[in-house]
């Protein structure tokens, strides 16, 4: 997260900004918030947990279906083409 802030966010900031973050633990770390607020002139706000369906309807309606289809294809492929076994001598 710190790398993204310093390499991507900071160079793009021109004046005061607000950044909306979800409730991922790393987003709520004091060091992350301080870096954004103190060094990047960024006000941090958090999206409450459980509101993805309201705030990102495409994530719920389209991406969920897409991800489920990809997972099904992955499982089907690896059911038909099992991973090779590693000999105990190589473990």
Jmol script that loads the backbone (N, CA, C; Angstrom):
load data "model"
ATOM      1  N   UNK A   1       0.824  -1.191   0.000  1.00  0.00           N
ATOM      2  CA  UNK A   1       0.000   0.000   0.000  1.00  0.00           C
ATOM      3  C   UNK A   1       0.870   1.257   0.000  1.00  0.00           C
ATOM      4  N   UNK A   2       1.922   1.230   0.813  1.00  0.00           N
ATOM      5  CA  UNK A   2       2.804   2.400   0.864  1.00  0.00           C
ATOM      6  C   UNK A   2       3.465   2.641  -0.490  1.00  0.00           C
ATOM      7  N   UNK A   3       3.821   1.566  -1.176  1.00  0.00           N
ATOM      8  CA  UNK A   3       4.443   1.710  -2.496  1.00  0.00           C
ATOM      9  C   UNK A   3       3.466   2.355  -3.480  1.00  0.00           C
ATOM     10  N   UNK A   4       2.200   1.922  -3.452  1.00  0.00           N
ATOM     11  CA  UNK A   4       1.191   2.515  -4.330  1.00  0.00           C
ATOM     12  C   UNK A   4       1.022   4.004  -4.016  1.00  0.00           C
ATOM     13  N   UNK A   5       0.996   4.330  -2.730  1.00  0.00           N
ATOM     14  CA  UNK A   5       0.827   5.733  -2.335  1.00  0.00           C
ATOM     15  C   UNK A   5       1.987   6.577  -2.851  1.00  0.00           C
ATOM     16  N   UNK A   6       3.211   6.105  -2.642  1.00  0.00           N
ATOM     17  CA  UNK A   6       4.372   6.923  -3.012  1.00  0.00           C
ATOM     18  C   UNK A   6       4.629   6.961  -4.516  1.00  0.00           C
ATOM     19  N   UNK A   7       4.350   5.857  -5.224  1.00  0.00           N
ATOM     20  CA  UNK A   7       4.655   5.812  -6.656  1.00  0.00           C
ATOM     21  C   UNK A   7       3.495   6.239  -7.557  1.00  0.00           C
ATOM     22  N   UNK A   8       2.273   6.025  -7.109  1.00  0.00           N
ATOM     23  CA  UNK A   8       1.111   6.302  -7.958  1.00  0.00           C
ATOM     24  C   UNK A   8       0.302   7.500  -7.447  1.00  0.00           C
ATOM     25  N   UNK A   9      -0.151   7.417  -6.206  1.00  0.00           N
ATOM     26  CA  UNK A   9      -1.045   8.449  -5.681  1.00  0.00           C
ATOM     27  C   UNK A   9      -0.352   9.799  -5.511  1.00  0.00           C
ATOM     28  N   UNK A  10       0.773   9.817  -4.805  1.00  0.00           N
ATOM     29  CA  UNK A  10       1.452  11.086  -4.512  1.00  0.00           C
ATOM     30  C   UNK A  10       1.762  11.887  -5.783  1.00  0.00           C
ATOM     31  N   UNK A  11       2.345  11.264  -6.839  1.00  0.00           N
ATOM     32  CA  UNK A  11       2.631  12.046  -8.047  1.00  0.00           C
ATOM     33  C   UNK A  11       1.374  12.593  -8.740  1.00  0.00           C
ATOM     34  N   UNK A  12       0.232  11.956  -8.512  1.00  0.00           N
ATOM     35  CA  UNK A  12      -0.991  12.403  -9.184  1.00  0.00           C
ATOM     36  C   UNK A  12      -1.737  13.469  -8.396  1.00  0.00           C
ATOM     37  N   UNK A  13      -1.334  13.696  -7.149  1.00  0.00           N
ATOM     38  CA  UNK A  13      -2.042  14.649  -6.292  1.00  0.00           C
ATOM     39  C   UNK A  13      -1.597  16.066  -6.616  1.00  0.00           C
ATOM     40  N   UNK A  14      -2.569  16.898  -6.881  1.00  0.00           N
ATOM     41  CA  UNK A  14      -2.308  18.311  -7.149  1.00  0.00           C
ATOM     42  C   UNK A  14      -3.272  19.100  -6.269  1.00  0.00           C
ATOM     43  N   UNK A  15      -2.842  19.453  -5.083  1.00  0.00           N
ATOM     44  CA  UNK A  15      -3.719  20.117  -4.127  1.00  0.00           C
ATOM     45  C   UNK A  15      -4.397  19.101  -3.233  1.00  0.00           C
ATOM     46  N   UNK A  16      -5.409  19.540  -2.523  1.00  0.00           N
ATOM     47  CA  UNK A  16      -6.113  18.660  -1.580  1.00  0.00           C
ATOM     48  C   UNK A  16      -6.985  17.657  -2.331  1.00  0.00           C
ATOM     49  N   UNK A  17      -7.029  16.453  -1.807  1.00  0.00           N
ATOM     50  CA  UNK A  17      -7.818  15.373  -2.399  1.00  0.00           C
ATOM     51  C   UNK A  17      -8.528  14.601  -1.296  1.00  0.00           C
ATOM     52  N   UNK A  18      -9.568  13.854  -1.708  1.00  0.00           N
ATOM     53  CA  UNK A  18     -10.219  12.919  -0.808  1.00  0.00           C
ATOM     54  C   UNK A  18     -10.135  11.544  -1.454  1.00  0.00           C
ATOM     55  N   UNK A  19      -9.823  10.536  -0.652  1.00  0.00           N
ATOM     56  CA  UNK A  19      -9.709   9.167  -1.143  1.00  0.00           C
ATOM     57  C   UNK A  19     -10.677   8.295  -0.360  1.00  0.00           C
ATOM     58  N   UNK A  20     -11.573   7.601  -1.073  1.00  0.00           N
ATOM     59  CA  UNK A  20     -12.499   6.667  -0.447  1.00  0.00           C
ATOM     60  C   UNK A  20     -11.870   5.284  -0.469  1.00  0.00           C
ATOM     61  N   UNK A  21     -11.778   4.670   0.695  1.00  0.00           N
ATOM     62  CA  UNK A  21     -11.190   3.338   0.814  1.00  0.00           C
ATOM     63  C   UNK A  21     -12.199   2.394   1.438  1.00  0.00           C
ATOM     64  N   UNK A  22     -12.092   1.106   1.091  1.00  0.00           N
ATOM     65  CA  UNK A  22     -12.948   0.134   1.758  1.00  0.00           C
ATOM     66  C   UNK A  22     -12.359  -0.201   3.124  1.00  0.00           C
ATOM     67  N   UNK A  23     -12.950  -1.157   3.799  1.00  0.00           N
ATOM     68  CA  UNK A  23     -12.573  -1.439   5.181  1.00  0.00           C
ATOM     69  C   UNK A  23     -11.464  -2.478   5.316  1.00  0.00           C
ATOM     70  N   UNK A  24     -10.687  -2.683   4.280  1.00  0.00           N
ATOM     71  CA  UNK A  24      -9.557  -3.598   4.346  1.00  0.00           C
ATOM     72  C   UNK A  24      -8.619  -3.156   5.467  1.00  0.00           C
ATOM     73  N   UNK A  25      -8.126  -4.102   6.232  1.00  0.00           N
ATOM     74  CA  UNK A  25      -7.321  -3.786   7.417  1.00  0.00           C
ATOM     75  C   UNK A  25      -6.153  -2.851   7.111  1.00  0.00           C
ATOM     76  N   UNK A  26      -5.445  -3.094   6.010  1.00  0.00           N
ATOM     77  CA  UNK A  26      -4.279  -2.261   5.680  1.00  0.00           C
ATOM     78  C   UNK A  26      -4.688  -0.813   5.410  1.00  0.00           C
ATOM     79  N   UNK A  27      -5.880  -0.601   4.856  1.00  0.00           N
ATOM     80  CA  UNK A  27      -6.347   0.757   4.597  1.00  0.00           C
ATOM     81  C   UNK A  27      -6.560   1.538   5.887  1.00  0.00           C
ATOM     82  N   UNK A  28      -6.864   0.829   6.970  1.00  0.00           N
ATOM     83  CA  UNK A  28      -7.171   1.495   8.239  1.00  0.00           C
ATOM     84  C   UNK A  28      -5.955   1.642   9.153  1.00  0.00           C
ATOM     85  N   UNK A  29      -4.789   1.206   8.686  1.00  0.00           N
ATOM     86  CA  UNK A  29      -3.579   1.349   9.499  1.00  0.00           C
ATOM     87  C   UNK A  29      -3.248   2.827   9.675  1.00  0.00           C
ATOM     88  N   UNK A  30      -2.863   3.192  10.896  1.00  0.00           N
ATOM     89  CA  UNK A  30      -2.535   4.589  11.194  1.00  0.00           C
ATOM     90  C   UNK A  30      -1.420   5.098  10.286  1.00  0.00           C
ATOM     91  N   UNK A  31      -0.423   4.262  10.015  1.00  0.00           N
ATOM     92  CA  UNK A  31       0.702   4.702   9.179  1.00  0.00           C
ATOM     93  C   UNK A  31       0.250   5.036   7.757  1.00  0.00           C
ATOM     94  N   UNK A  32      -0.713   4.299   7.245  1.00  0.00           N
ATOM     95  CA  UNK A  32      -1.234   4.555   5.899  1.00  0.00           C
ATOM     96  C   UNK A  32      -2.022   5.858   5.885  1.00  0.00           C
ATOM     97  N   UNK A  33      -2.887   6.001   6.869  1.00  0.00           N
ATOM     98  CA  UNK A  33      -3.695   7.229   6.940  1.00  0.00           C
ATOM     99  C   UNK A  33      -2.804   8.462   7.106  1.00  0.00           C
ATOM    100  N   UNK A  34      -1.800   8.350   7.979  1.00  0.00           N
ATOM    101  CA  UNK A  34      -0.889   9.478   8.207  1.00  0.00           C
ATOM    102  C   UNK A  34      -0.106   9.825   6.944  1.00  0.00           C
ATOM    103  N   UNK A  35       0.367   8.811   6.225  1.00  0.00           N
ATOM    104  CA  UNK A  35       1.098   9.052   4.981  1.00  0.00           C
ATOM    105  C   UNK A  35       0.217   9.802   3.982  1.00  0.00           C
ATOM    106  N   UNK A  36      -1.017   9.360   3.841  1.00  0.00           N
ATOM    107  CA  UNK A  36      -1.932  10.012   2.914  1.00  0.00           C
ATOM    108  C   UNK A  36      -2.260  11.437   3.344  1.00  0.00           C
ATOM    109  N   UNK A  37      -2.564  11.605   4.623  1.00  0.00           N
ATOM    110  CA  UNK A  37      -2.983  12.926   5.095  1.00  0.00           C
ATOM    111  C   UNK A  37      -1.819  13.909   5.173  1.00  0.00           C
ATOM    112  N   UNK A  38      -0.697  13.476   5.744  1.00  0.00           N
ATOM    113  CA  UNK A  38       0.414  14.390   6.002  1.00  0.00           C
ATOM    114  C   UNK A  38       1.287  14.658   4.777  1.00  0.00           C
ATOM    115  N   UNK A  39       1.536  13.632   3.973  1.00  0.00           N
ATOM    116  CA  UNK A  39       2.470  13.794   2.858  1.00  0.00           C
ATOM    117  C   UNK A  39       1.794  13.967   1.498  1.00  0.00           C
ATOM    118  N   UNK A  40       0.503  13.662   1.438  1.00  0.00           N
ATOM    119  CA  UNK A  40      -0.181  13.723   0.142  1.00  0.00           C
ATOM    120  C   UNK A  40      -1.387  14.659   0.144  1.00  0.00           C
ATOM    121  N   UNK A  41      -1.579  15.403   1.217  1.00  0.00           N
ATOM    122  CA  UNK A  41      -2.726  16.330   1.312  1.00  0.00           C
ATOM    123  C   UNK A  41      -4.037  15.642   0.948  1.00  0.00           C
ATOM    124  N   UNK A  42      -4.232  14.445   1.495  1.00  0.00           N
ATOM    125  CA  UNK A  42      -5.389  13.636   1.140  1.00  0.00           C
ATOM    126  C   UNK A  42      -6.246  13.365   2.368  1.00  0.00           C
ATOM    127  N   UNK A  43      -7.519  13.713   2.269  1.00  0.00           N
ATOM    128  CA  UNK A  43      -8.469  13.373   3.323  1.00  0.00           C
ATOM    129  C   UNK A  43      -8.947  11.949   3.057  1.00  0.00           C
ATOM    130  N   UNK A  44      -8.880  11.092   4.068  1.00  0.00           N
ATOM    131  CA  UNK A  44      -9.255   9.690   3.913  1.00  0.00           C
ATOM    132  C   UNK A  44     -10.645   9.468   4.507  1.00  0.00           C
ATOM    133  N   UNK A  45     -11.515   8.827   3.740  1.00  0.00           N
ATOM    134  CA  UNK A  45     -12.839   8.428   4.213  1.00  0.00           C
ATOM    135  C   UNK A  45     -12.997   6.942   3.920  1.00  0.00           C
ATOM    136  N   UNK A  46     -13.744   6.250   4.782  1.00  0.00           N
ATOM    137  CA  UNK A  46     -13.922   4.809   4.631  1.00  0.00           C
ATOM    138  C   UNK A  46     -15.360   4.474   4.250  1.00  0.00           C
ATOM    139  N   UNK A  47     -15.492   3.570   3.289  1.00  0.00           N
ATOM    140  CA  UNK A  47     -16.797   3.055   2.900  1.00  0.00           C
ATOM    141  C   UNK A  47     -17.187   2.027   3.954  1.00  0.00           C
ATOM    142  N   UNK A  48     -18.378   2.127   4.531  1.00  0.00           N
ATOM    143  CA  UNK A  48     -18.777   1.167   5.565  1.00  0.00           C
ATOM    144  C   UNK A  48     -18.812  -0.260   5.012  1.00  0.00           C
ATOM    145  N   UNK A  49     -18.491  -1.239   5.860  1.00  0.00           N
ATOM    146  CA  UNK A  49     -18.551  -2.633   5.411  1.00  0.00           C
ATOM    147  C   UNK A  49     -19.976  -3.014   4.998  1.00  0.00           C
ATOM    148  N   UNK A  50     -20.074  -3.856   3.994  1.00  0.00           N
ATOM    149  CA  UNK A  50     -21.369  -4.383   3.580  1.00  0.00           C
ATOM    150  C   UNK A  50     -22.152  -3.525   2.602  1.00  0.00           C
ATOM    151  N   UNK A  51     -21.560  -2.471   2.072  1.00  0.00           N
ATOM    152  CA  UNK A  51     -22.306  -1.627   1.134  1.00  0.00           C
ATOM    153  C   UNK A  51     -21.791  -1.739  -0.302  1.00  0.00           C
ATOM    154  N   UNK A  52     -21.012  -2.765  -0.594  1.00  0.00           N
ATOM    155  CA  UNK A  52     -20.490  -2.931  -1.953  1.00  0.00           C
ATOM    156  C   UNK A  52     -21.621  -2.982  -2.973  1.00  0.00           C
ATOM    157  N   UNK A  53     -22.684  -3.685  -2.648  1.00  0.00           N
ATOM    158  CA  UNK A  53     -23.814  -3.802  -3.571  1.00  0.00           C
ATOM    159  C   UNK A  53     -24.440  -2.468  -3.910  1.00  0.00           C
ATOM    160  N   UNK A  54     -24.402  -1.534  -2.967  1.00  0.00           N
ATOM    161  CA  UNK A  54     -24.963  -0.204  -3.205  1.00  0.00           C
ATOM    162  C   UNK A  54     -23.973   0.702  -3.921  1.00  0.00           C
ATOM    163  N   UNK A  55     -22.714   0.620  -3.516  1.00  0.00           N
ATOM    164  CA  UNK A  55     -21.716   1.542  -4.057  1.00  0.00           C
ATOM    165  C   UNK A  55     -21.070   1.047  -5.349  1.00  0.00           C
ATOM    166  N   UNK A  56     -21.079  -0.267  -5.570  1.00  0.00           N
ATOM    167  CA  UNK A  56     -20.461  -0.833  -6.768  1.00  0.00           C
ATOM    168  C   UNK A  56     -21.373  -1.904  -7.370  1.00  0.00           C
ATOM    169  N   UNK A  57     -22.506  -1.513  -7.949  1.00  0.00           N
ATOM    170  CA  UNK A  57     -23.447  -2.514  -8.457  1.00  0.00           C
ATOM    171  C   UNK A  57     -22.858  -3.417  -9.536  1.00  0.00           C
ATOM    172  N   UNK A  58     -21.911  -2.919 -10.341  1.00  0.00           N
ATOM    173  CA  UNK A  58     -21.286  -3.762 -11.371  1.00  0.00           C
ATOM    174  C   UNK A  58     -20.488  -4.895 -10.742  1.00  0.00           C
ATOM    175  N   UNK A  59     -19.890  -4.628  -9.577  1.00  0.00           N
ATOM    176  CA  UNK A  59     -19.115  -5.657  -8.892  1.00  0.00           C
ATOM    177  C   UNK A  59     -20.023  -6.802  -8.476  1.00  0.00           C
ATOM    178  N   UNK A  60     -21.228  -6.478  -8.053  1.00  0.00           N
ATOM    179  CA  UNK A  60     -22.163  -7.496  -7.595  1.00  0.00           C
ATOM    180  C   UNK A  60     -22.828  -8.197  -8.770  1.00  0.00           C
ATOM    181  N   UNK A  61     -23.294  -7.448  -9.757  1.00  0.00           N
ATOM    182  CA  UNK A  61     -24.084  -8.057 -10.826  1.00  0.00           C
ATOM    183  C   UNK A  61     -23.244  -8.698 -11.921  1.00  0.00           C
ATOM    184  N   UNK A  62     -22.176  -8.056 -12.344  1.00  0.00           N
ATOM    185  CA  UNK A  62     -21.386  -8.557 -13.469  1.00  0.00           C
ATOM    186  C   UNK A  62     -20.157  -9.325 -13.001  1.00  0.00           C
ATOM    187  N   UNK A  63     -19.356  -8.708 -12.159  1.00  0.00           N
ATOM    188  CA  UNK A  63     -18.086  -9.325 -11.769  1.00  0.00           C
ATOM    189  C   UNK A  63     -18.282 -10.604 -10.961  1.00  0.00           C
ATOM    190  N   UNK A  64     -19.294 -10.655 -10.104  1.00  0.00           N
ATOM    191  CA  UNK A  64     -19.529 -11.879  -9.331  1.00  0.00           C
ATOM    192  C   UNK A  64     -19.798 -13.042 -10.274  1.00  0.00           C
ATOM    193  N   UNK A  65     -20.648 -12.825 -11.272  1.00  0.00           N
ATOM    194  CA  UNK A  65     -20.955 -13.871 -12.249  1.00  0.00           C
ATOM    195  C   UNK A  65     -19.711 -14.251 -13.042  1.00  0.00           C
ATOM    196  N   UNK A  66     -18.944 -13.268 -13.471  1.00  0.00           N
ATOM    197  CA  UNK A  66     -17.715 -13.513 -14.224  1.00  0.00           C
ATOM    198  C   UNK A  66     -16.714 -14.317 -13.389  1.00  0.00           C
ATOM    199  N   UNK A  67     -16.494 -13.910 -12.150  1.00  0.00           N
ATOM    200  CA  UNK A  67     -15.543 -14.610 -11.277  1.00  0.00           C
ATOM    201  C   UNK A  67     -15.986 -16.044 -11.015  1.00  0.00           C
ATOM    202  N   UNK A  68     -17.280 -16.242 -10.828  1.00  0.00           N
ATOM    203  CA  UNK A  68     -17.796 -17.592 -10.591  1.00  0.00           C
ATOM    204  C   UNK A  68     -17.572 -18.472 -11.819  1.00  0.00           C
ATOM    205  N   UNK A  69     -17.785 -17.922 -13.016  1.00  0.00           N
ATOM    206  CA  UNK A  69     -17.572 -18.682 -14.251  1.00  0.00           C
ATOM    207  C   UNK A  69     -16.095 -19.050 -14.415  1.00  0.00           C
ATOM    208  N   UNK A  70     -15.204 -18.107 -14.143  1.00  0.00           N
ATOM    209  CA  UNK A  70     -13.764 -18.379 -14.227  1.00  0.00           C
ATOM    210  C   UNK A  70     -13.373 -19.467 -13.230  1.00  0.00           C
ATOM    211  N   UNK A  71     -13.900 -19.382 -12.023  1.00  0.00           N
ATOM    212  CA  UNK A  71     -13.596 -20.405 -11.013  1.00  0.00           C
ATOM    213  C   UNK A  71     -14.091 -21.775 -11.471  1.00  0.00           C
ATOM    214  N   UNK A  72     -15.303 -21.841 -12.017  1.00  0.00           N
ATOM    215  CA  UNK A  72     -15.834 -23.114 -12.520  1.00  0.00           C
ATOM    216  C   UNK A  72     -14.953 -23.686 -13.628  1.00  0.00           C
ATOM    217  N   UNK A  73     -14.512 -22.844 -14.555  1.00  0.00           N
ATOM    218  CA  UNK A  73     -13.635 -23.301 -15.636  1.00  0.00           C
ATOM    219  C   UNK A  73     -12.295 -23.794 -15.097  1.00  0.00           C
ATOM    220  N   UNK A  74     -11.754 -23.094 -14.102  1.00  0.00           N
ATOM    221  CA  UNK A  74     -10.486 -23.486 -13.482  1.00  0.00           C
ATOM    222  C   UNK A  74     -10.612 -24.863 -12.835  1.00  0.00           C
ATOM    223  N   UNK A  75     -11.672 -25.050 -12.064  1.00  0.00           N
ATOM    224  CA  UNK A  75     -11.886 -26.336 -11.390  1.00  0.00           C
ATOM    225  C   UNK A  75     -12.093 -27.442 -12.415  1.00  0.00           C
ATOM    226  N   UNK A  76     -12.895 -27.184 -13.445  1.00  0.00           N
ATOM    227  CA  UNK A  76     -13.137 -28.192 -14.484  1.00  0.00           C
ATOM    228  C   UNK A  76     -11.831 -28.578 -15.171  1.00  0.00           C
ATOM    229  N   UNK A  77     -11.026 -27.587 -15.541  1.00  0.00           N
ATOM    230  CA  UNK A  77      -9.765 -27.867 -16.219  1.00  0.00           C
ATOM    231  C   UNK A  77      -8.864 -28.737 -15.350  1.00  0.00           C
ATOM    232  N   UNK A  78      -8.728 -28.363 -14.079  1.00  0.00           N
ATOM    233  CA  UNK A  78      -7.810 -29.101 -13.214  1.00  0.00           C
ATOM    234  C   UNK A  78      -8.384 -30.437 -12.747  1.00  0.00           C
ATOM    235  N   UNK A  79      -9.677 -30.621 -12.884  1.00  0.00           N
ATOM    236  CA  UNK A  79     -10.262 -31.935 -12.638  1.00  0.00           C
ATOM    237  C   UNK A  79      -9.904 -32.868 -13.791  1.00  0.00           C
ATOM    238  N   UNK A  80      -9.919 -32.332 -14.997  1.00  0.00           N
ATOM    239  CA  UNK A  80      -9.601 -33.123 -16.185  1.00  0.00           C
ATOM    240  C   UNK A  80      -8.097 -33.217 -16.445  1.00  0.00           C
ATOM    241  N   UNK A  81      -7.319 -32.278 -15.939  1.00  0.00           N
ATOM    242  CA  UNK A  81      -5.866 -32.235 -16.128  1.00  0.00           C
ATOM    243  C   UNK A  81      -5.202 -32.040 -14.762  1.00  0.00           C
ATOM    244  N   UNK A  82      -5.116 -33.098 -13.982  1.00  0.00           N
ATOM    245  CA  UNK A  82      -4.583 -32.943 -12.621  1.00  0.00           C
ATOM    246  C   UNK A  82      -3.144 -32.422 -12.619  1.00  0.00           C
ATOM    247  N   UNK A  83      -2.810 -31.740 -11.543  1.00  0.00           N
ATOM    248  CA  UNK A  83      -1.436 -31.295 -11.356  1.00  0.00           C
ATOM    249  C   UNK A  83      -0.535 -32.518 -11.252  1.00  0.00           C
ATOM    250  N   UNK A  84       0.677 -32.460 -11.804  1.00  0.00           N
ATOM    251  CA  UNK A  84       1.586 -33.609 -11.669  1.00  0.00           C
ATOM    252  C   UNK A  84       1.990 -33.792 -10.209  1.00  0.00           C
ATOM    253  N   UNK A  85       2.172 -35.033  -9.841  1.00  0.00           N
ATOM    254  CA  UNK A  85       2.598 -35.326  -8.466  1.00  0.00           C
ATOM    255  C   UNK A  85       4.084 -35.047  -8.316  1.00  0.00           C
ATOM    256  N   UNK A  86       4.448 -34.524  -7.177  1.00  0.00           N
ATOM    257  CA  UNK A  86       5.855 -34.289  -6.866  1.00  0.00           C
ATOM    258  C   UNK A  86       6.381 -35.517  -6.136  1.00  0.00           C
ATOM    259  N   UNK A  87       7.429 -36.150  -6.662  1.00  0.00           N
ATOM    260  CA  UNK A  87       7.989 -37.313  -5.964  1.00  0.00           C
ATOM    261  C   UNK A  87       8.481 -36.912  -4.576  1.00  0.00           C
ATOM    262  N   UNK A  88       8.349 -37.811  -3.616  1.00  0.00           N
ATOM    263  CA  UNK A  88       8.783 -37.527  -2.249  1.00  0.00           C
ATOM    264  C   UNK A  88      10.256 -37.170  -2.188  1.00  0.00           C
ATOM    265  N   UNK A  89      11.052 -37.720  -3.095  1.00  0.00           N
ATOM    266  CA  UNK A  89      12.487 -37.419  -3.086  1.00  0.00           C
ATOM    267  C   UNK A  89      12.758 -35.960  -3.446  1.00  0.00           C
ATOM    268  N   UNK A  90      11.809 -35.292  -4.141  1.00  0.00           N
ATOM    269  CA  UNK A  90      11.971 -33.887  -4.527  1.00  0.00           C
ATOM    270  C   UNK A  90      11.339 -32.920  -3.533  1.00  0.00           C
ATOM    271  N   UNK A  91      10.605 -33.442  -2.570  1.00  0.00           N
ATOM    272  CA  UNK A  91       9.871 -32.571  -1.637  1.00  0.00           C
ATOM    273  C   UNK A  91      10.784 -31.970  -0.599  1.00  0.00           C
TER     274      UNK A  91
END
end "model"
wireframe off; spacefill off
backbone 0.3
color backbone group
